[in-house]
Amino acid sequence: MTVLVAGGAGFIGSNYVRRRVGGGDAVRVLDKLTYAGRRENLEGLGDAVELIEGDIAERDLARGAVEGCDAVVNFAAESHVDRSIESPGEFIQTDVYGTYVLLEAARDAGIRYLQISTDEVYGDVEQGSATEASPLDPSSPYSASKAGGDLIVGAFARTYGAEALIIRASNNYGPAQHPEKLIPLCILNALAGDPLPVYGDGMQVRNWLFVEDFCAAIDVALERGQPGLVYNAGGPDELPNMEVIRGILELCGRDESLIERVEDRPGHDRRYSLASERLIELGWSAEVGFADGLERTVSWYRDNESWWGPIRSGEYREYYERHYGRSLGAPGEAPG
């Protein structure tokens, strides 16, 4: 196959690109190459990947990108909740309008389209687990924009007969995730001896899914899923953030004195949980437990300073200082 992977230079997208290339497919990546989409994420893939720099919301670019492809997998999104609270318009532009533009291009080309979405569209799940039939109740501009994109995909499948479907994942983690997200942020802060910021009481529960398991789920949905349907891909472990942070500190050889409480995020969801029976019936299951996945993730960041060093010293540093009200130290530097 030739697959167009929109947002393929980002965290999950680049891991998925590597999976498709490893399986012998040709991959075309369409990516705006913002702070979270990096050419470095595609290094070593050679001629198997064609990189097109641009925005999925540009109609002519999207139509040209899908030409000659057999399927589209759309990871392209503004994806960080905290940034969505600061700048919601950027999220609406990419996650809603951009989804529409790329989806329309895929429909006109007559090819399969898979929308990558999130458990956050369901909002708080106080008990049990969200199924694909659960109502959407997004809490942040990010999750609302993703819900809007999902609704457009469903409408195109029903109204126009587009061969389009959706997969929603629980919290992904693993190698090459931007350090604005909880796990890489805490890993790099722990390695550097910086305080680890914890929102509120730290007891927000997340359903953790190793990125390689999610990439396998994407392939199952793309190849076996039914157009018009949603497929949930939930992780095997639900843990409060504080327990995740304590695990990171232990793996990094640090103690809990580095934990620093900060004011909770506005509208912060308390718990996410996904039921994945529909996808399991198609043959998928998560294989990596959280303890193993976290150890692998910490090892990757410890061994790949050349990847994260430029991020931690660039725009991210300014964002971190603005958001958390303190500066970052250099690796190995004692907290001040």
N, C-alpha and C positions, 0 to 999 in steps of 0.2 A: 504493500500500500504506500501511497504518498499521503501523509497526514499534515494538515495545517494546524500548528499548535500556537494559538494566540496567547501571548503572555508567557511564551516558552523560555524566556531568559530569567524568569523569577524563580522562587524557591520550589514550589511543587511542579511548576511547568518544566523547569530544567531537569528535575529528577525524572519526569515522565518522558521528556525527549530522550534522555539516556536509555530509558527502558525500550523505547521504540527503535532507536538506532541499534541497540544490542540485539533486537529481534530481527534485524535485517531490513527494516523499513526506511524509506526516504522521508525526511522531515523538513518541512518549511516552517520557520519560526517568524511570527509577526509580533514585534514587541516595541513599545515606545521607549524602552531603555531609560525609565525613570530611575530614581535612587534604588528601587528594589529589583529592577530588572538589569542584569549585568552581563556583558559579554563574557566575563570570566566564568560565569556559570556554564558556558557551552564549550569551554576550552577542551581540546583533545578529541573533538568529534569530527573534525575534518570536513571532507566534502559531503558527508552524509547529511549535513544540516545546511540549509540555505537560510540566512538571516535577513529579514526585511525589517528595517527600522521604520516604525511609524505607528499611527494611532488607529485602533479598530473603528473609531468614529469617523474616519475619513472614507467616504463612500467609494471613491474610485480606487483607493489603495486596497480596501477590503475586497472589492470585486477582482482586482488583479491577483491578490494573494490566494484566493480560493481556486483560481483557474488551474486546472490540471490535477487538483487534489481529489482524493476519494472520500475524505472526511475532515471535519473541523472539530477540534477540541478547544473550547474557549476558557482559558484560565485568566485572561486579561481582566484585571480589576484593580481599583484602589481598594486596599484590603485591611488597613489598620484602623481599629475602632477609635483610638485616641486622635488620630489625624482626621478622621471623619467628623469628629466633634468640632475641631478647629476649622475645617474647610469642607463642609458638606457638598458644595456645588461640584467640586471635582469628582466626587464619588457618583453623583447623579449623572454627570456627563459620560463617564466611562462605563459604569455598571448598568445603567439603564439605556441611554441612547446608544452607546457603543455596542451593547449587546444587540439592540435592534438592527443596527447597520450591518454587523457581521452575520447575524442570523438571516437577514434578507438576502445577503450575497450568497450564502449557502443554499437557501431555498431556490433562488433563481438558477443556481448551478446544478440543482437536483442532487445534492450530496447530503450525507448524514451530518448532523450537528449535535454535539454534546456540550451542554452548559455545566461548568463546574461551579457548584454553589456550596452553601455552608449551613451547618446546624443552627446558626444564629438567627436564621429567618423564623424559626419556631419560637424564639424568645425563651423566657424562663420555663423550665420543666420541673415543677415542684416534686412530682412523684412519677414513677414509671419512666417510660421512654417515648419520645416523639416518633410517630410513624409517618409515612408519606401522606396519610390522610389527615394528619393533625393540622389545625388552623395555623396560618402564618400570623405571628405577633412580634414583629421586629422592634427592638428597643433603641437602636442607635441609627444614625444616618447611614453607616456602613451596611448594617443588616437590612435596613429599609430599602436601600438601593439594590442590594442583591435580590431581595424579594420582588422588587419591581422588574428586574431582568428576568427572573424565573417566570413571572406571570406572562410576560411577553412571549417567552419560549412556549409555554403551554398554549397560549392563544394561537400562535402560528401553527402549532401541530393540529389543533382542533379546527381552526377556521380555514387554513390553506392546505392542510394535509402535509405540512412540512415534516420531514423525517428528523424530528428534533426531540431530544429528551434531556433530562436533568439528573445530575448526581450531586447529593449533598453530603459533605464530610463533617465529621467531628474534628476537634482541634488536631491539626497535623504538627509534627515535629520531626527533626532529623537534620542531616548535613545541609549546609548552605542556606539556612533560613536567616533572614535579615535580623540583626540584633535588636530591633525595636520590639520584637515579640518576646513573650515571657521567658521561654526556656533559653534561647541563645543570649538574651539580655542578662539573665542571671548567671549563666555559665561564664560569660566574658567578664562580668563584674566580679565574680568569685575568683577567677584566675588572676585578675588584676588587683584583688584586695579592695575593691570598691564596695560600698554598701549596696545591698539588694533591696530595691524598693518594693514594698508589698502594699497593694491596695486594701484599705480597710482592715478587716480581721483576717484576710487571707484564706477564708474558708469557702470561696467560690469553687464549685466543683466543675471540672471539665472532663470530657470523655476523650482520652488521648489515643491518637492513631499514628503509627509510624509511617513516614511518607512513602516508603516502598510498598507497604500494604495498600495505601490509598491508590498508588499508581496501578497496582494489580486490579483493584476494584474498578478503576476507570476503564481498563481494557475489557473487563467483563461486561460493563454496561454498554460500552461502545459496540461491542461485537454481538451481544446477545440481548440487549435491552429492547423494549418495545417503545416505538415512538409515542410521544405524548405522556409517558409515565415518568415518575420521579423515583429515584433509587437512593436510599440512605446507606451511607458507609460509616458505621460507628466503630470506634476503637474498643479493644478488649478490656480497658481499665478506666474506671472513674476515680479521680483523685482530687482532693482539695488543693488549691494552689500552694498552700503552706507545706503540704507534704511533698509536693514536687520540689519546692525550693530547698527543703531540708535534704532531699536526696541529692540535689546538685551540690550543696555545700559539702556533703560527705564525700562525693566523688572527686571534688576539687581540693580536698584536704583543708577545708575551712570550717569554722564553728559558727554558731548562730548569732554571735555578736555582730555579724555583718548585716543581719536583717534590720531593715529600717521601714517602719510603718509610714505610709503616706496617705493623704486624703483619698477616699474612694472615688472611682470614676463615676461621673454622672450617669444615671440610668443603668448601672452595672448589673447585668444578669447574674443570678445566683447559681444556677445549675443548668447545664446542657446534658442531654442524653439522647442517643439515637437508637432506634430499633432497626435492624438491618435484614430482617427475614426475607424481604423481597429479593435482595441482592444475593443472600446466601442460597436461595432457591436456584439461582443461576450458576452456582458453583464457587462463589467467593467466600473466603473467610480470612480474618486477620491472623497473622502468624507470629508477629513480634510483640511480646509482652512489654509492658512499660519499663520494667527494671532493666531488661536487656537493651531495649531501644534507647533509654536514657544513657546508659553506659557507653553505647556506640556513638551517641551524639556528642557526649562530653569528650570522648577520645578524638573525634573528628575536629572539634574546635581547638583542642589542645595541639593538634598536629598541623593545623592549617592557618597559622597567623598571617601568612602571605595573602590569604583570601579575605579575612576579616579586618586586618590591620588598617587598610585604606578606608574602610567604612567607619571604623571607630575614631579615626582622626579627621573625618570630613564633615559633611552636612549632618550626619547623625549626631555628632558631638554637640552641635549647636541646638538641634532638636531636643536632645536629652537634657541639656542645661536649661532650656526654656521650659520643658515639661516638668522636670523633677526638681528644678531649683538648686541644682548642685552640679559641679563639674565631674568629669571622668578622669581617673588617673591612668597612667601608662601600665602595661602588663608588668606584674611583679612589684609595683609600687604600693607601699603600705597605705591604708586609708588615712586621710587627713581630717 
